Amino acid sequence: MRVTQRKLEANRRNGAKSKGPISDAGKMRSAANSITHGLSARPHCLATESREDYEANRQIYLNRFQPMDGFEAKLVNQLAGLDWRLQRAGAIETAVLDMEIDIL
């Protein structure tokens, strides 16, 4: 499907109007737009979680696997992040089940 010249120009005009958030607070809000349950959050540590606990957990992985290069470091960091998310998933599951039990 071919886009007409008129439509292309309209798209360019509309695109030029919005450049996204400007303030630091606006940028932070925008970055968190897609976070709903935190299982796929880009920042591994959510605002409600302890950054120190996350870093301690990550350091355990780095000490255990001792990556030799950037690629290995990336894999170890991903593993630590996945472990952190898995712990979060367990906490979410417990909270949901507790709510279900309270309803019964």
C-alpha positions in Angstrom: 0.0 0.0 0.0 1.5 3.3 -1.1 1.3 6.4 1.1 0.1 9.5 -0.8 2.3 12.6 -0.8 -0.5 14.5 1.1 -0.6 11.8 3.8 3.2 11.8 4.1 3.3 15.6 4.6 0.5 15.4 7.2 2.5 12.7 9.1 5.6 14.9 9.0 3.7 17.9 10.3 2.1 15.9 13.1 5.4 14.2 14.0 7.0 17.6 14.3 4.5 18.8 16.9 5.4 16.3 19.7 8.9 15.7 20.9 7.9 13.8 24.0 8.4 14.8 27.6 10.9 17.6 28.4 11.2 17.6 32.2 13.1 14.9 34.1 9.9 14.1 36.0 8.0 13.7 32.7 10.7 11.5 31.2 10.6 9.3 34.3 6.8 9.0 34.1 7.0 8.2 30.4 9.6 5.6 30.9 7.3 3.8 33.4 4.2 3.9 31.1 4.5 0.2 30.2 5.1 -1.1 33.7 1.9 -2.8 35.0 2.9 -5.8 37.0 6.7 -5.5 36.9 7.5 -8.9 35.4 8.9 -7.3 32.3 10.1 -4.1 33.7 13.1 -2.5 32.0 14.7 -1.3 35.2 15.2 -4.5 37.1 14.4 -2.8 40.4 11.0 -1.1 40.8 10.5 2.0 42.9 8.9 -0.1 45.6 11.9 -2.5 45.8 15.3 -2.1 47.5 18.0 -1.1 45.1 20.6 -2.2 47.6 19.0 -5.7 47.8 18.9 -6.0 44.0 22.6 -4.9 43.8 23.6 -7.4 46.5 21.7 -10.2 44.6 23.5 -9.1 41.4 26.9 -9.1 43.1 26.3 -12.7 44.3 25.9 -13.7 40.6 29.0 -11.7 39.5 31.1 -13.2 42.3 29.9 -16.8 41.6 30.3 -16.7 37.8 33.2 -14.2 37.5 32.6 -13.1 33.9 35.7 -12.7 31.8 34.5 -10.3 29.2 31.6 -8.0 28.3 29.5 -10.7 26.8 29.7 -12.9 29.8 29.0 -10.0 32.1 25.9 -9.2 30.1 24.7 -12.8 30.5 25.4 -12.9 34.2 23.6 -9.5 34.6 20.6 -10.9 32.7 20.6 -14.0 34.9 20.6 -11.9 38.0 17.8 -9.8 36.6 15.7 -12.8 35.7 16.3 -14.2 39.2 15.1 -10.9 40.7 12.0 -11.0 38.5 11.3 -14.7 39.4 11.4 -13.7 43.1 9.0 -10.9 42.3 6.7 -13.3 40.4 6.6 -15.5 43.5 5.7 -12.6 45.7 2.9 -11.6 43.3 1.6 -15.2 43.2 1.5 -15.3 47.0 -0.3 -11.9 47.2 -2.9 -13.1 44.7 -3.5 -16.4 46.5 -3.8 -14.5 49.8 -6.4 -12.3 48.3 -8.3 -15.3 46.9 -8.2 -17.0 50.3 -9.5 -13.8 52.0 -12.4 -13.7 49.6 -13.5 -17.2 50.4 
